[in-house]
Amino acid sequence: MVVTANQSSTSDSPCQACGACCAYSENWPRFSTEDDAALGLIPEKFVNAKQSGMRCEGDRCSALSGRVGVETSCVVYAVRPEVCRTCMPGDAECAMARRKFGLPALA
């Protein structure tokens, strides 16, 4: 969903200047279809105490770096959970998260 600092900063992805979905709700970055091998790739410091999703600081995923609506990246982008992979720029979840931060919906 959000690109890492390792990826080109000239990318056309609107996610690099957003990050709203990663800061929308502490209940959103949950694990669903990941198997133990996939979950084992996510550094433990980013997993919540229940082992049910990403650890959040308030509503913000602990793996989100940067300022929402300005410039963001995901420090575990390559191993992010399925919920993060399925949220797409401009979809209903994206629009809902962007609204929370006063950002316009993507066309």
C-alpha positions in Angstrom: 0.0 0.0 0.0 2.7 2.4 0.9 6.1 2.3 -0.7 9.4 2.1 1.1 12.2 4.6 1.0 14.1 2.0 -1.0 11.7 2.4 -3.9 12.0 5.3 -6.3 10.9 8.6 -4.8 9.8 9.6 -8.3 7.2 6.9 -8.3 3.7 7.9 -9.5 2.1 6.2 -6.5 -0.2 8.5 -4.6 0.5 6.4 -1.5 3.9 8.0 -1.0 2.2 11.3 -0.2 -0.7 9.8 1.8 -0.4 6.9 4.3 -4.0 7.6 5.6 -5.0 3.9 5.4 -2.0 3.0 7.6 -3.1 5.5 10.3 -6.9 5.1 10.0 -7.7 2.6 12.8 -5.8 0.3 15.2 -8.2 -2.5 14.1 -7.4 -2.2 10.4 -3.9 -3.7 10.0 -5.1 -7.1 11.2 -3.8 -10.5 10.0 -6.2 -12.6 8.0 -4.9 -15.0 5.4 -1.2 -15.0 6.3 0.4 -18.3 7.2 2.9 -18.7 10.0 5.8 -18.4 7.5 4.6 -15.1 6.2 3.9 -13.8 9.7 7.4 -14.8 10.8 8.9 -12.4 8.2 7.3 -9.4 9.9 9.7 -8.1 12.6 8.2 -8.8 16.1 8.4 -5.2 17.2 5.7 -4.4 14.6 3.3 -7.1 15.7 0.7 -6.5 18.4 0.7 -8.3 21.7 -2.3 -10.5 20.6 -0.3 -11.5 17.5 -3.5 -10.6 15.6 -2.2 -7.7 13.6 0.3 -4.9 13.3 1.2 -3.0 16.5 -0.3 0.5 16.4 0.5 3.7 18.3 -3.0 5.0 18.7 -4.6 4.4 15.3 -1.3 4.6 13.4 0.5 1.4 12.3 3.9 1.3 14.0 5.5 0.4 10.6 4.3 3.7 9.0 7.1 6.3 8.7 6.6 9.9 7.8 3.7 12.4 7.9 0.3 11.4 6.7 -0.8 13.5 3.8 2.8 14.7 3.1 5.3 11.9 2.6 5.1 8.3 4.0 6.6 4.9 3.7 6.2 1.5 5.2 9.2 0.1 6.9 8.0 -3.5 6.3 6.6 -3.0 2.8 8.1 -6.2 1.4 6.5 -8.4 4.1 3.4 -6.3 4.9 0.2 -8.3 5.7 -2.5 -9.1 3.2 -4.9 -6.4 4.4 -2.2 -3.8 3.4 -1.7 -5.5 0.0 -5.4 -5.4 -0.9 -6.1 -1.8 -0.1 -5.7 0.0 -3.4 -5.3 3.7 -4.2 -8.8 5.2 -4.9 -10.8 2.2 -3.5 -13.6 2.7 -0.9 -11.2 2.0 2.0 -8.7 4.5 0.6 -11.4 7.2 0.3 -12.7 6.5 3.8 -9.2 6.8 5.3 -8.3 9.9 3.3 -11.6 11.6 4.5 -10.5 11.1 8.1 -7.4 13.2 7.4 -9.1 15.8 5.3 -7.5 14.6 2.1 -9.5 14.5 -1.1 -10.6 11.2 -2.6 -8.4 10.0 -5.5 -10.0 10.0 -9.0 
